[in-house]
């Protein structure tokens, strides 16, 4: 009896699992299609010798025009067919077109370098192979015949063309030239260094400021709800608005910051904060070049995204039992010791998750840098390089290759970070 009951329960559980999987299957397929298909498409394009202009497959451009139209006073006229290969790289094969000629019109002469003939009031031209950028024309001399009337118009029927073309997106032509190009470029490694520098310090700075702010706001004081809401302003504001605000504030000619520094005699002349790559700094007699524009972009990154860390860390702090702090205080633990030995073990998990997420998001950042500096003055990162390769110089394959490098780098970093992080932290 017990065996039958267990068998029925197992059969019922299997059916429930199948039903559950069938219910969530459409969602899984949708998510995978949204995430995986663009990713696979990017990998596919990265191995293609493709430019922005190749997104449109080669086609035959054919236009018909009539010169000296037939009329009661004009017995002869000409029809011109102008053709052109739209592609600058790929040829068209087996090109042919046809066009109907009205019964009231007789073709008396065909001027063409190709095989063109009239078959039962139908013009048929076999152009064969047309190389890239090649154009030409076919001229027909026509006259009226006994069936002609005023309604006859050679352009009443549009010519129909047939051809075979190469679509580089769907072809099986692959190359490693895109990756060779980006890795052999001397600037690639400099751009990679800038990306890592910007990502690491931007992520670490946002976490530290968020942690510090959460510790302060966790204390009870008058106006705390208003301060909490005010701290979210950088994160919820439109990026284009705050970016242009920073550019205006730090403008070397009309910016408030430069004016204040000059009046306070901190500096002698205006500083181009977002346009100056390096500025010399002297510390204890040692002078070094400080990356000014890149540091300003990092400061903007920290200022804009520390509220996210602040929210998550504050929520975790408020979930920590207060009894342990009271017990530690009775035992004589200083605030610093309470923070290090009590708060950090509880916060290490959320900090690790935030660091991983912020690192990935910051490494993929494009809009902040592009709006502030345009990638100039030593602030060019890999994401800016993707934009410049794909759209500025129209090398879509190279841009996709840089995007693949970004994906692989972040994937390796994530795996290593998760592997060596504490299990309780992740």
C-alpha positions in Angstrom: 0.0 0.0 0.0 2.8 2.4 1.0 4.6 1.6 -2.3 1.5 2.4 -4.3 1.2 5.7 -2.4 4.8 6.6 -3.0 4.5 5.7 -6.7 1.4 7.9 -7.1 3.3 10.7 -5.3 6.3 10.4 -7.6 4.1 10.3 -10.7 2.2 13.4 -9.5 5.5 15.2 -8.7 6.8 14.4 -12.2 3.6 15.8 -13.8 3.9 18.9 -11.6 7.5 19.4 -12.7 6.6 19.0 -16.4 3.7 21.4 -16.0 6.0 24.0 -14.2 8.6 23.7 -16.9 6.0 24.0 -19.7 4.7 27.2 -18.0 8.1 28.9 -17.7 9.4 27.6 -21.0 8.1 30.6 -23.1 9.7 33.0 -20.6 13.0 31.2 -20.8 12.9 31.1 -24.6 12.1 34.8 -24.7 15.0 35.7 -22.3 17.4 33.6 -24.2 16.4 35.0 -27.5 16.8 38.6 -26.2 20.3 37.9 -24.7 21.8 35.1 -26.7 20.8 36.0 -30.3 22.3 39.5 -30.2 25.4 38.0 -28.6 25.8 35.4 -31.3 25.2 38.0 -33.9 28.0 40.1 -32.5 30.4 37.1 -32.6 29.3 36.4 -36.2 29.9 40.0 -37.3 33.3 40.2 -35.5 34.7 37.5 -38.0 33.3 39.3 -41.0 35.1 41.8 -43.3 32.1 44.1 -43.1 31.7 47.8 -43.0 28.7 49.9 -42.2 27.8 50.2 -45.9 27.6 46.4 -46.2 24.5 46.2 -44.1 22.6 46.9 -47.3 23.2 44.0 -49.7 24.3 44.8 -53.2 21.5 45.5 -55.7 20.9 46.7 -59.2 19.7 50.3 -59.4 17.7 50.6 -62.6 16.0 53.8 -63.8 14.0 54.4 -67.0 13.6 57.7 -68.7 12.0 58.9 -72.0 13.5 61.6 -74.2 11.5 63.4 -76.9 8.1 61.9 -76.2 6.0 60.6 -79.0 3.2 62.9 -80.1 1.2 63.9 -83.1 4.0 66.1 -84.2 6.9 63.8 -83.2 7.2 60.4 -84.7 10.5 59.3 -83.0 11.7 59.2 -79.5 14.3 57.4 -77.2 14.0 55.4 -74.1 17.0 55.3 -71.7 17.7 52.6 -69.1 20.4 53.6 -66.7 21.8 50.8 -64.4 24.3 50.8 -61.6 25.8 48.4 -59.1 25.0 49.9 -55.7 27.9 48.1 -54.0 31.5 49.4 -54.0 32.9 46.0 -53.0 30.8 43.1 -54.5 29.8 42.3 -58.0 26.3 41.3 -59.3 26.0 38.1 -61.3 23.5 36.9 -63.9 22.0 40.3 -64.1 19.0 40.7 -66.5 16.0 42.9 -66.8 12.8 43.1 -68.9 10.3 45.8 -69.7 7.0 45.8 -71.7 6.8 47.9 -74.7 3.3 49.2 -75.7 1.8 47.8 -78.9 1.7 51.2 -80.5 5.4 51.6 -80.3 8.1 49.9 -82.4 11.7 49.6 -81.4 13.9 50.4 -84.5 17.3 50.5 -82.8 18.9 49.2 -79.6 22.2 50.8 -78.5 23.8 48.6 -75.9 27.0 46.6 -75.2 24.9 43.8 -73.9 22.6 41.1 -75.3 19.3 42.9 -75.7 16.4 41.9 -77.9 12.6 42.4 -78.4 10.4 39.4 -77.8 6.7 40.0 -78.4 6.7 43.7 -77.4 8.9 42.8 -74.4 12.5 44.1 -74.0 14.8 41.5 -72.6 18.4 42.5 -71.7 21.0 40.1 -70.3 23.7 42.2 -68.6 25.7 39.2 -67.2 28.2 40.2 -64.5 28.4 43.8 -63.3 31.5 44.7 -61.2 31.4 47.0 -58.2 30.6 50.7 -58.9 30.1 49.9 -62.6 27.2 51.8 -64.3 25.9 52.0 -67.9 22.9 52.7 -70.0 20.9 51.2 -72.8 19.2 53.4 -75.4 16.2 52.4 -77.5 15.1 54.4 -80.5 11.4 54.1 -80.9 8.7 55.2 -83.4 4.9 55.1 -83.7 3.1 52.4 -85.6 -0.5 51.9 -86.8 -1.6 50.8 -83.2 -0.3 54.0 -81.6 -2.6 56.3 -79.6 -2.1 59.1 -77.2 -2.4 56.9 -74.2 0.6 54.8 -75.0 3.4 55.5 -72.5 6.6 53.5 -72.3 6.9 54.1 -68.6 3.4 52.6 -67.8 5.2 49.4 -66.8 8.3 49.4 -64.6 11.2 47.3 -65.7 11.8 44.1 -63.7 15.3 43.1 -62.8 16.8 39.7 -61.7 20.3 39.1 -60.4 22.4 37.2 -57.9 24.4 39.0 -55.2 26.7 38.3 -52.3 25.3 39.2 -48.8 28.4 39.4 -46.6 26.2 39.1 -43.5 24.8 35.7 -44.4 27.8 34.4 -46.4 30.3 31.9 -45.0 33.3 34.2 -45.6 35.2 34.6 -42.3 38.4 36.4 -41.4 40.6 37.1 -38.4 41.7 40.4 -39.8 39.4 42.4 -37.4 41.1 40.9 -34.3 44.6 41.2 -35.9 43.9 44.8 -36.6 42.8 45.7 -33.0 45.5 43.7 -31.3 48.3 45.0 -33.5 47.3 48.6 -33.0 49.6 50.3 -30.6 46.7 52.3 -29.1 44.7 49.2 -28.1 46.8 48.4 -25.0 46.7 52.0 -23.9 42.9 52.0 -24.3 42.7 48.8 -22.3 44.8 50.3 -19.5 42.6 53.4 -19.4 39.5 51.2 -19.3 40.8 49.1 -16.4 42.0 52.3 -14.5 38.7 54.0 -15.1 36.6 51.0 -14.1 38.5 50.0 -11.0 38.8 53.4 -9.4 35.2 54.4 -10.5 33.8 51.2 -9.0 35.9 51.3 -5.8 35.2 55.0 -5.3 31.5 54.6 -5.7 31.5 51.7 -3.2 33.6 53.5 -0.6 31.5 56.7 -0.8 28.3 54.7 -0.7 29.6 52.8 2.4 30.6 56.0 4.1 27.3 57.7 3.3 25.3 54.7 4.5 27.1 54.7 7.9 26.3 58.4 8.4 22.6 58.2 7.2 22.0 55.2 9.4 22.3 57.4 12.4 19.1 59.1 13.5 19.1 62.9 13.1 16.6 65.7 12.1 15.8 65.8 8.4 17.2 62.4 7.7 14.4 61.4 5.2 15.0 64.6 3.2 18.8 63.9 3.1 18.2 60.4 2.0 16.1 61.6 -0.9 18.6 64.3 -1.8 21.4 61.7 -2.0 19.5 59.9 -4.8 19.6 63.0 -7.0 22.8 62.1 -9.0 21.5 58.6 -9.8 17.9 59.5 -10.9 18.9 62.6 -12.9 19.1 62.3 -16.7 22.7 61.6 -17.6 22.7 64.2 -20.4 21.5 66.9 -18.1 24.1 66.3 -15.3 26.9 65.7 -17.8 26.4 69.0 -19.5 26.0 70.7 -16.1 29.5 69.4 -15.1 30.9 70.5 -18.5 29.5 74.0 -18.0 30.7 74.2 -14.3 34.2 73.2 -15.2 34.5 75.2 -18.4 37.9 76.9 -18.6 36.4 80.2 -19.8 33.0 80.6 -18.3 32.9 77.9 -15.6 32.2 78.8 -12.0 34.8 76.4 -10.6 37.7 78.1 -12.5 36.4 81.6 -11.5 36.3 80.6 -7.8 39.8 79.1 -7.9 41.3 82.2 -9.6 39.6 84.5 -7.1 40.8 82.4 -4.2 44.3 82.4 -5.8 44.4 78.7 -5.9 45.4 78.7 -9.6 46.8 81.5 -11.8 45.1 80.6 -15.0 42.0 78.6 -16.0 42.3 74.8 -16.2 40.6 72.8 -18.9 39.4 70.0 -16.6 37.8 67.9 -19.3 40.2 68.8 -22.2 43.6 68.5 -20.6 45.2 65.1 -20.6 47.9 65.7 -18.0 48.7 68.4 -15.4 52.0 68.5 -13.6 51.8 68.1 -9.8 54.7 68.6 -7.4 54.7 66.5 -4.2 57.7 66.9 -1.9 59.9 67.9 -4.7 58.8 65.1 -7.0 56.9 66.2 -10.1 54.6 63.8 -12.0 52.0 64.1 -14.6 48.5 63.7 -13.2 45.8 62.3 -15.6 43.4 65.3 -15.2 40.6 64.6 -17.7 40.5 60.9 -16.8 40.4 61.7 -13.1 37.5 64.1 -13.6 35.5 61.4 -15.5 36.2 59.0 -12.6 35.0 61.6 -10.1 31.8 62.1 -12.1 31.3 58.3 -12.2 31.7 58.1 -8.4 29.4 61.0 -7.8 26.7 59.7 -10.2 26.6 56.1 -9.1 27.4 56.1 -5.4 23.7 56.3 -4.5 23.1 52.8 -5.8 25.8 51.4 -3.4 24.4 53.6 -0.6 20.9 52.2 -1.0 21.9 48.5 -0.9 24.5 48.9 1.9 22.1 51.0 4.0 19.4 48.3 3.6 21.9 45.6 4.7 23.1 47.7 7.7 19.6 48.2 8.9 19.1 44.4 8.9 22.1 43.8 11.3 20.9 43.1 14.9 21.6 46.0 17.2 22.2 43.7 20.2 25.7 42.8 19.0 26.7 46.5 18.9 25.4 47.1 22.4 27.3 44.1 23.7 30.5 45.3 21.9 30.1 48.8 23.3 29.7 47.4 26.9 32.9 45.3 26.3 34.7 48.6 25.4 34.9 48.2 21.6 35.6 51.5 19.8 33.4 52.5 16.9 36.2 51.6 14.5 36.5 48.2 16.0 32.7 47.7 15.9 32.8 48.6 12.2 35.7 46.3 11.3 34.8 43.3 13.4 31.0 43.5 13.3 29.7 45.5 10.4 32.2 44.3 7.7 31.4 40.6 8.1 27.7 41.4 7.5 28.4 43.8 4.7 31.1 41.8 2.8 28.5 39.8 0.8 26.5 42.8 -0.5 29.8 44.7 -1.1 31.2 41.8 -3.2 28.0 41.6 -5.3 27.9 45.4 -5.8 31.6 45.5 -6.8 31.0 42.8 -9.4 27.9 44.5 -10.8 29.4 48.0 -10.8 32.6 46.7 -12.4 30.7 45.2 -15.3 28.4 48.2 -15.7 31.3 50.7 -15.5 33.5 48.8 -17.9 30.6 48.9 -20.4 30.0 52.6 -19.8 29.9 54.8 -22.9 27.5 57.7 -22.5 29.2 59.4 -19.5 32.6 59.5 -21.1 31.3 60.4 -24.6 29.2 63.3 -23.2 32.0 64.7 -21.0 35.0 64.4 -23.2 34.1 62.5 -26.4 36.8 60.0 -25.6 39.5 62.7 -26.0 42.3 63.8 -23.6 43.2 60.3 -22.5 39.7 59.1 -21.7 39.2 56.7 -24.6 38.0 53.4 -23.3 37.1 50.2 -25.1 33.4 51.1 -25.4 34.3 54.4 -27.0 36.6 52.4 -29.3 33.7 50.2 -30.3 31.7 53.3 -31.3 34.7 54.9 -33.2 35.5 51.6 -35.1 31.9 50.8 -36.0 30.4 54.2 -36.8 33.2 56.8 -37.0 35.3 54.9 -39.6 32.4 52.5 -40.6 34.4 49.3 -39.8 31.6 47.3 -38.3 33.6 44.1 -38.1 36.4 45.7 -36.0 33.8 47.3 -33.7 32.2 44.0 -33.1 35.6 42.4 -32.5 36.3 45.0 -29.8 32.9 44.2 -28.3 33.8 40.5 -28.2 37.1 41.4 -26.4 35.1 43.3 -23.8 32.7 40.4 -23.3 35.5 37.8 -22.9 37.4 40.1 -20.5 34.4 40.6 -18.3 33.5 36.9 -18.5 37.0 35.9 -17.3 37.0 38.6 -14.6 33.5 37.5 -13.3 34.5 33.8 -13.2 37.8 34.6 -11.3 36.0 37.0 -9.0 33.3 34.5 -8.1 35.7 31.6 -7.8 38.0 33.4 -5.3 35.3 35.3 -3.4 34.1 33.9 -0.1 31.1 31.6 -0.5 29.1 33.5 2.0 30.0 36.8 0.2 28.4 35.6 -3.1 
